[in-house]
Amino acid sequence: MERDMLNITARQDLMRNICDTISVLVEEARLDFAENDLEVRVVDPSHVAMIRMKVDSAAFGSWEVDETSLGLELVKMRDLLSLGNAGDLI
């Protein structure tokens, strides 16, 4: 069975900003990784507001990705990100 590859590095503050922005509307999100970007699309539970975000792969320190999706619980992700500092690569 072949597995999708997801090998990226990013500054802690970039990932923190992404999580903070999305968590305004939802507690969980699906991150869609493509060849050249990360895309996140979330809708609040009452279907009143939506955030659609694209982050170019150039914003990341390294980017080796097979097209794949990753679901995250944002509170846990923010807890993990709080262990680092703004300039740290994760």
N, CA, C and O atoms as CSV, one atom per row, in Angstrom:
chain,resi,resn,atom,element,x,y,z
A,1,MET,N,N,0.841,-1.180,0.000
A,1,MET,CA,C,0.000,0.000,0.000
A,1,MET,C,C,0.888,1.245,0.000
A,1,MET,O,O,1.766,1.391,0.850
A,2,GLU,N,N,0.654,2.118,-0.941
A,2,GLU,CA,C,1.443,3.345,-1.044
A,2,GLU,C,C,0.830,4.430,-0.161
A,2,GLU,O,O,-0.388,4.609,-0.131
A,3,ARG,N,N,1.679,5.140,0.547
A,3,ARG,CA,C,1.210,6.218,1.424
A,3,ARG,C,C,1.523,7.563,0.809
A,3,ARG,O,O,2.509,7.722,0.090
A,4,ASP,N,N,0.655,8.545,1.105
A,4,ASP,CA,C,0.902,9.909,0.645
A,4,ASP,C,C,2.039,10.514,1.447
A,4,ASP,O,O,2.190,10.238,2.637
A,5,MET,N,N,2.841,11.345,0.783
A,5,MET,CA,C,3.951,12.000,1.453
A,5,MET,C,C,3.538,13.411,1.864
A,5,MET,O,O,2.936,14.148,1.083
A,6,LEU,N,N,3.867,13.769,3.084
A,6,LEU,CA,C,3.647,15.118,3.590
A,6,LEU,C,C,4.860,15.473,4.431
A,6,LEU,O,O,4.958,15.074,5.592
A,7,ASN,N,N,5.778,16.217,3.848
A,7,ASN,CA,C,7.022,16.587,4.512
A,7,ASN,C,C,7.218,18.089,4.333
A,7,ASN,O,O,7.728,18.544,3.309
A,8,ILE,N,N,6.806,18.848,5.340
A,8,ILE,CA,C,6.928,20.307,5.260
A,8,ILE,C,C,7.571,20.839,6.534
A,8,ILE,O,O,7.502,20.212,7.591
A,9,THR,N,N,8.194,22.003,6.413
A,9,THR,CA,C,8.607,22.771,7.585
A,9,THR,C,C,8.021,24.163,7.428
A,9,THR,O,O,7.883,24.678,6.319
A,10,ALA,N,N,7.681,24.756,8.557
A,10,ALA,CA,C,7.082,26.089,8.544
A,10,ALA,C,C,7.484,26.816,9.812
A,10,ALA,O,O,7.805,26.193,10.824
A,11,ARG,N,N,7.465,28.124,9.751
A,11,ARG,CA,C,7.693,28.916,10.959
A,11,ARG,C,C,6.504,28.717,11.899
A,11,ARG,O,O,5.362,28.590,11.459
A,12,GLN,N,N,6.789,28.694,13.172
A,12,GLN,CA,C,5.748,28.509,14.176
A,12,GLN,C,C,4.691,29.589,14.057
A,12,GLN,O,O,3.501,29.299,14.187
A,13,ASP,N,N,5.096,30.834,13.812
A,13,ASP,CA,C,4.123,31.921,13.747
A,13,ASP,C,C,3.201,31.800,12.535
A,13,ASP,O,O,2.042,32.210,12.614
A,14,LEU,N,N,3.675,31.253,11.426
A,14,LEU,CA,C,2.809,31.035,10.262
A,14,LEU,C,C,1.728,30.017,10.603
A,14,LEU,O,O,0.547,30.254,10.349
A,15,MET,N,N,2.124,28.899,11.173
A,15,MET,CA,C,1.146,27.870,11.523
A,15,MET,C,C,0.194,28.355,12.605
A,15,MET,O,O,-0.992,28.027,12.595
A,16,ARG,N,N,0.721,29.138,13.536
A,16,ARG,CA,C,-0.138,29.693,14.591
A,16,ARG,C,C,-1.180,30.639,13.998
A,16,ARG,O,O,-2.343,30.601,14.399
A,17,ASN,N,N,-0.778,31.489,13.048
A,17,ASN,CA,C,-1.723,32.404,12.402
A,17,ASN,C,C,-2.799,31.648,11.629
A,17,ASN,O,O,-3.970,32.026,11.656
A,18,ILE,N,N,-2.405,30.591,10.947
A,18,ILE,CA,C,-3.383,29.781,10.218
A,18,ILE,C,C,-4.397,29.182,11.194
A,18,ILE,O,O,-5.604,29.278,10.970
A,19,CYS,N,N,-3.914,28.568,12.272
A,19,CYS,CA,C,-4.807,27.961,13.266
A,19,CYS,C,C,-5.693,28.992,13.951
A,19,CYS,O,O,-6.886,28.757,14.144
A,20,ASP,N,N,-5.118,30.131,14.320
A,20,ASP,CA,C,-5.901,31.178,14.984
A,20,ASP,C,C,-7.013,31.701,14.081
A,20,ASP,O,O,-8.131,31.934,14.541
A,21,THR,N,N,-6.709,31.884,12.805
A,21,THR,CA,C,-7.701,32.400,11.863
A,21,THR,C,C,-8.858,31.422,11.698
A,21,THR,O,O,-10.023,31.816,11.751
A,22,ILE,N,N,-8.540,30.170,11.501
A,22,ILE,CA,C,-9.569,29.158,11.270
A,22,ILE,C,C,-10.404,28.916,12.523
A,22,ILE,O,O,-11.615,28.716,12.431
A,23,SER,N,N,-9.771,28.934,13.685
A,23,SER,CA,C,-10.473,28.594,14.924
A,23,SER,C,C,-11.494,29.641,15.337
A,23,SER,O,O,-12.252,29.422,16.281
A,24,VAL,N,N,-11.527,30.772,14.648
A,24,VAL,CA,C,-12.585,31.757,14.891
A,24,VAL,C,C,-13.946,31.145,14.549
A,24,VAL,O,O,-14.952,31.480,15.174
A,25,LEU,N,N,-13.978,30.246,13.555
A,25,LEU,CA,C,-15.245,29.671,13.090
A,25,LEU,C,C,-15.484,28.231,13.519
A,25,LEU,O,O,-16.625,27.849,13.781
A,26,VAL,N,N,-14.432,27.426,13.595
A,26,VAL,CA,C,-14.617,25.984,13.819
A,26,VAL,C,C,-13.600,25.443,14.818
A,26,VAL,O,O,-12.598,26.092,15.120
A,27,GLU,N,N,-13.874,24.249,15.322
A,27,GLU,CA,C,-12.953,23.582,16.241
A,27,GLU,C,C,-12.076,22.557,15.528
A,27,GLU,O,O,-11.004,22.201,16.018
A,28,GLU,N,N,-12.532,22.088,14.373
A,28,GLU,CA,C,-11.778,21.125,13.571
A,28,GLU,C,C,-11.751,21.601,12.133
A,28,GLU,O,O,-12.676,22.274,11.678
A,29,ALA,N,N,-10.690,21.255,11.413
A,29,ALA,CA,C,-10.576,21.684,10.020
A,29,ALA,C,C,-9.821,20.642,9.211
A,29,ALA,O,O,-9.019,19.871,9.738
A,30,ARG,N,N,-10.103,20.645,7.919
A,30,ARG,CA,C,-9.359,19.803,6.982
A,30,ARG,C,C,-8.415,20.694,6.197
A,30,ARG,O,O,-8.837,21.676,5.586
A,31,LEU,N,N,-7.138,20.349,6.217
A,31,LEU,CA,C,-6.130,21.069,5.445
A,31,LEU,C,C,-5.838,20.251,4.198
A,31,LEU,O,O,-5.476,19.077,4.286
A,32,ASP,N,N,-5.994,20.873,3.042
A,32,ASP,CA,C,-5.755,20.204,1.767
A,32,ASP,C,C,-4.407,20.651,1.223
A,32,ASP,O,O,-4.219,21.822,0.891
A,33,PHE,N,N,-3.480,19.720,1.135
A,33,PHE,CA,C,-2.143,19.995,0.626
A,33,PHE,C,C,-2.086,19.588,-0.838
A,33,PHE,O,O,-2.440,18.462,-1.191
A,34,ALA,N,N,-1.642,20.505,-1.688
A,34,ALA,CA,C,-1.491,20.245,-3.116
A,34,ALA,C,C,-0.034,20.483,-3.501
A,34,ALA,O,O,0.802,20.787,-2.650
A,35,GLU,N,N,0.252,20.344,-4.771
A,35,GLU,CA,C,1.632,20.472,-5.242
A,35,GLU,C,C,2.239,21.831,-4.905
A,35,GLU,O,O,3.419,21.915,-4.567
A,36,ASN,N,N,1.437,22.896,-4.995
A,36,ASN,CA,C,1.976,24.250,-4.839
A,36,ASN,C,C,1.361,25.070,-3.720
A,36,ASN,O,O,1.745,26.224,-3.534
A,37,ASP,N,N,0.415,24.511,-2.962
A,37,ASP,CA,C,-0.204,25.322,-1.919
A,37,ASP,C,C,-0.945,24.476,-0.892
A,37,ASP,O,O,-1.202,23.286,-1.076
A,38,LEU,N,N,-1.271,25.158,0.192
A,38,LEU,CA,C,-2.129,24.623,1.238
A,38,LEU,C,C,-3.446,25.365,1.127
A,38,LEU,O,O,-3.462,26.594,1.056
A,39,GLU,N,N,-4.544,24.639,1.110
A,39,GLU,CA,C,-5.853,25.285,1.051
A,39,GLU,C,C,-6.700,24.799,2.213
A,39,GLU,O,O,-6.742,23.609,2.528
A,40,VAL,N,N,-7.373,25.755,2.839
A,40,VAL,CA,C,-8.275,25.453,3.938
A,40,VAL,C,C,-9.591,26.161,3.653
A,40,VAL,O,O,-9.618,27.344,3.315
A,41,ARG,N,N,-10.677,25.417,3.795
A,41,ARG,CA,C,-12.004,26.000,3.608
A,41,ARG,C,C,-12.867,25.514,4.762
A,41,ARG,O,O,-13.079,24.311,4.916
A,42,VAL,N,N,-13.363,26.436,5.570
A,42,VAL,CA,C,-14.206,26.073,6.711
A,42,VAL,C,C,-15.466,26.924,6.706
A,42,VAL,O,O,-15.463,28.071,6.260
A,43,VAL,N,N,-16.547,26.333,7.215
A,43,VAL,CA,C,-17.830,27.020,7.346
A,43,VAL,C,C,-18.277,26.846,8.788
A,43,VAL,O,O,-18.168,25.758,9.352
A,44,ASP,N,N,-18.783,27.923,9.384
A,44,ASP,CA,C,-19.247,27.835,10.764
A,44,ASP,C,C,-20.469,26.915,10.839
A,44,ASP,O,O,-21.133,26.690,9.828
A,45,PRO,N,N,-20.774,26.379,12.035
A,45,PRO,CA,C,-21.861,25.407,12.176
A,45,PRO,C,C,-23.230,25.906,11.706
A,45,PRO,O,O,-24.047,25.095,11.270
A,46,SER,N,N,-23.502,27.186,11.779
A,46,SER,CA,C,-24.801,27.702,11.338
A,46,SER,C,C,-24.797,28.128,9.871
A,46,SER,O,O,-25.785,28.673,9.379
A,47,HIS,N,N,-23.694,27.884,9.175
A,47,HIS,CA,C,-23.559,28.178,7.739
A,47,HIS,C,C,-23.793,29.653,7.405
A,47,HIS,O,O,-24.422,29.986,6.401
A,48,VAL,N,N,-23.282,30.510,8.253
A,48,VAL,CA,C,-23.394,31.953,8.040
A,48,VAL,C,C,-22.079,32.533,7.532
A,48,VAL,O,O,-22.083,33.449,6.711
A,49,ALA,N,N,-20.973,32.014,8.006
A,49,ALA,CA,C,-19.661,32.564,7.640
A,49,ALA,C,C,-18.757,31.455,7.109
A,49,ALA,O,O,-18.872,30.290,7.490
A,50,MET,N,N,-17.853,31.859,6.214
A,50,MET,CA,C,-16.907,30.911,5.640
A,50,MET,C,C,-15.539,31.574,5.539
A,50,MET,O,O,-15.430,32.767,5.257
A,51,ILE,N,N,-14.512,30.788,5.772
A,51,ILE,CA,C,-13.134,31.235,5.540
A,51,ILE,C,C,-12.549,30.308,4.481
A,51,ILE,O,O,-12.617,29.084,4.598
A,52,ARG,N,N,-11.980,30.911,3.456
A,52,ARG,CA,C,-11.236,30.153,2.447
A,52,ARG,C,C,-9.844,30.756,2.401
A,52,ARG,O,O,-9.679,31.949,2.143
A,53,MET,N,N,-8.861,29.935,2.650
A,53,MET,CA,C,-7.489,30.414,2.748
A,53,MET,C,C,-6.595,29.561,1.858
A,53,MET,O,O,-6.687,28.333,1.860
A,54,LYS,N,N,-5.735,30.222,1.104
A,54,LYS,CA,C,-4.701,29.530,0.333
A,54,LYS,C,C,-3.362,30.092,0.762
A,54,LYS,O,O,-3.183,31.308,0.827
A,55,VAL,N,N,-2.429,29.215,1.054
A,55,VAL,CA,C,-1.081,29.620,1.433
A,55,VAL,C,C,-0.132,28.976,0.426
A,55,VAL,O,O,-0.079,27.753,0.303
A,56,ASP,N,N,0.611,29.806,-0.286
A,56,ASP,CA,C,1.535,29.318,-1.301
A,56,ASP,C,C,2.654,28.516,-0.650
A,56,ASP,O,O,3.084,28.823,0.462
A,57,SER,N,N,3.117,27.497,-1.341
A,57,SER,CA,C,4.180,26.646,-0.803
A,57,SER,C,C,5.460,27.429,-0.523
A,57,SER,O,O,6.277,27.002,0.293
A,58,ALA,N,N,5.646,28.574,-1.192
A,58,ALA,CA,C,6.836,29.403,-0.969
A,58,ALA,C,C,6.870,29.990,0.443
A,58,ALA,O,O,7.930,30.413,0.904
A,59,ALA,N,N,5.730,30.021,1.136
A,59,ALA,CA,C,5.681,30.549,2.501
A,59,ALA,C,C,6.274,29.571,3.514
A,59,ALA,O,O,6.494,29.930,4.670
A,60,PHE,N,N,6.533,28.341,3.082
A,60,PHE,CA,C,7.038,27.303,3.965
A,60,PHE,C,C,8.536,27.128,3.774
A,60,PHE,O,O,9.074,27.432,2.709
A,61,GLY,N,N,9.205,26.638,4.808
A,61,GLY,CA,C,10.643,26.404,4.724
A,61,GLY,C,C,10.991,25.299,3.748
A,61,GLY,O,O,11.918,25.440,2.951
A,62,SER,N,N,10.259,24.205,3.806
A,62,SER,CA,C,10.411,23.124,2.832
A,62,SER,C,C,9.025,22.599,2.503
A,62,SER,O,O,8.094,22.710,3.301
A,63,TRP,N,N,8.902,22.021,1.304
A,63,TRP,CA,C,7.590,21.583,0.823
A,63,TRP,C,C,7.766,20.372,-0.084
A,63,TRP,O,O,8.113,20.516,-1.256
A,64,GLU,N,N,7.530,19.190,0.451
A,64,GLU,CA,C,7.527,17.947,-0.320
A,64,GLU,C,C,6.198,17.265,-0.027
A,64,GLU,O,O,6.019,16.654,1.026
A,65,VAL,N,N,5.265,17.376,-0.975
A,65,VAL,CA,C,3.894,16.978,-0.699
A,65,VAL,C,C,3.314,16.187,-1.865
A,65,VAL,O,O,3.411,16.604,-3.019
A,66,ASP,N,N,2.715,15.047,-1.555
A,66,ASP,CA,C,1.790,14.405,-2.470
A,66,ASP,C,C,0.421,14.981,-2.120
A,66,ASP,O,O,0.138,15.237,-0.949
A,67,GLU,N,N,-0.410,15.182,-3.101
A,67,GLU,CA,C,-1.724,15.759,-2.833
A,67,GLU,C,C,-2.433,14.912,-1.782
A,67,GLU,O,O,-2.676,13.722,-1.983
A,68,THR,N,N,-2.760,15.545,-0.659
A,68,THR,CA,C,-3.370,14.826,0.455
A,68,THR,C,C,-4.127,15.798,1.349
A,68,THR,O,O,-3.946,17.012,1.258
A,69,SER,N,N,-4.972,15.257,2.207
A,69,SER,CA,C,-5.731,16.058,3.169
A,69,SER,C,C,-5.408,15.580,4.574
A,69,SER,O,O,-5.101,14.410,4.801
A,70,LEU,N,N,-5.485,16.519,5.509
A,70,LEU,CA,C,-5.173,16.223,6.898
A,70,LEU,C,C,-6.198,16.921,7.780
A,70,LEU,O,O,-6.365,18.138,7.693
A,71,GLY,N,N,-6.883,16.163,8.624
A,71,GLY,CA,C,-7.839,16.743,9.558
A,71,GLY,C,C,-7.158,17.073,10.875
A,71,GLY,O,O,-6.369,16.283,11.394
A,72,LEU,N,N,-7.472,18.254,11.413
A,72,LEU,CA,C,-6.850,18.693,12.666
A,72,LEU,C,C,-7.888,19.167,13.664
A,72,LEU,O,O,-8.866,19.823,13.303
A,73,GLU,N,N,-7.662,18.825,14.925
A,73,GLU,CA,C,-8.406,19.432,16.014
A,73,GLU,C,C,-7.599,20.670,16.406
A,73,GLU,O,O,-6.481,20.549,16.908
A,74,LEU,N,N,-8.154,21.841,16.183
A,74,LEU,CA,C,-7.391,23.083,16.261
A,74,LEU,C,C,-6.902,23.419,17.661
A,74,LEU,O,O,-5.819,23.987,17.806
A,75,VAL,N,N,-7.660,23.087,18.690
A,75,VAL,CA,C,-7.218,23.371,20.060
A,75,VAL,C,C,-5.940,22.589,20.366
A,75,VAL,O,O,-5.004,23.130,20.955
A,76,LYS,N,N,-5.905,21.326,19.968
A,76,LYS,CA,C,-4.708,20.513,20.211
A,76,LYS,C,C,-3.532,21.015,19.384
A,76,LYS,O,O,-2.396,21.027,19.857
A,77,MET,N,N,-3.804,21.427,18.155
A,77,MET,CA,C,-2.730,21.959,17.312
A,77,MET,C,C,-2.168,23.245,17.916
A,77,MET,O,O,-0.952,23.436,17.941
A,78,ARG,N,N,-3.034,24.119,18.397
A,78,ARG,CA,C,-2.571,25.362,19.022
A,78,ARG,C,C,-1.764,25.064,20.278
A,78,ARG,O,O,-0.775,25.746,20.550
A,79,ASP,N,N,-2.170,24.056,21.048
A,79,ASP,CA,C,-1.399,23.660,22.232
A,79,ASP,C,C,0.006,23.213,21.835
A,79,ASP,O,O,0.984,23.592,22.480
A,80,LEU,N,N,0.109,22.416,20.784
A,80,LEU,CA,C,1.425,21.976,20.307
A,80,LEU,C,C,2.258,23.154,19.823
A,80,LEU,O,O,3.450,23.238,20.116
A,81,LEU,N,N,1.631,24.065,19.080
A,81,LEU,CA,C,2.356,25.220,18.552
A,81,LEU,C,C,2.844,26.148,19.659
A,81,LEU,O,O,3.851,26.836,19.493
A,82,SER,N,N,2.136,26.170,20.785
A,82,SER,CA,C,2.537,27.051,21.886
A,82,SER,C,C,3.844,26.593,22.537
A,82,SER,O,O,4.435,27.340,23.316
A,83,LEU,N,N,4.297,25.389,22.232
A,83,LEU,CA,C,5.564,24.899,22.776
A,83,LEU,C,C,6.769,25.531,22.095
A,83,LEU,O,O,7.885,25.461,22.610
A,84,GLY,N,N,6.546,26.154,20.927
A,84,GLY,CA,C,7.638,26.782,20.185
A,84,GLY,C,C,7.561,28.292,20.243
A,84,GLY,O,O,6.625,28.862,20.804
A,85,ASN,N,N,8.562,28.934,19.655
A,85,ASN,CA,C,8.610,30.393,19.559
A,85,ASN,C,C,8.353,30.817,18.121
A,85,ASN,O,O,8.414,29.999,17.203
A,86,ALA,N,N,8.064,32.104,17.929
A,86,ALA,CA,C,7.636,32.625,16.631
A,86,ALA,C,C,8.582,32.279,15.483
A,86,ALA,O,O,8.104,31.974,14.391
A,87,GLY,N,N,9.859,32.310,15.673
A,87,GLY,CA,C,10.794,32.053,14.582
A,87,GLY,C,C,11.178,30.596,14.403
A,87,GLY,O,O,11.880,30.252,13.452
A,88,ASP,N,N,10.724,29.730,15.312
A,88,ASP,CA,C,11.098,28.318,15.249
A,88,ASP,C,C,10.528,27.647,14.011
A,88,ASP,O,O,9.404,27.936,13.601
A,89,LEU,N,N,11.304,26.752,13.418
A,89,LEU,CA,C,10.814,25.921,12.322
A,89,LEU,C,C,10.252,24.639,12.905
A,89,LEU,O,O,10.871,23.994,13.752
A,90,ILE,N,N,9.082,24.287,12.439
A,90,ILE,CA,C,8.439,23.062,12.925
A,90,ILE,C,C,8.108,22.160,11.754
A,90,ILE,O,O,7.560,21.075,11.946
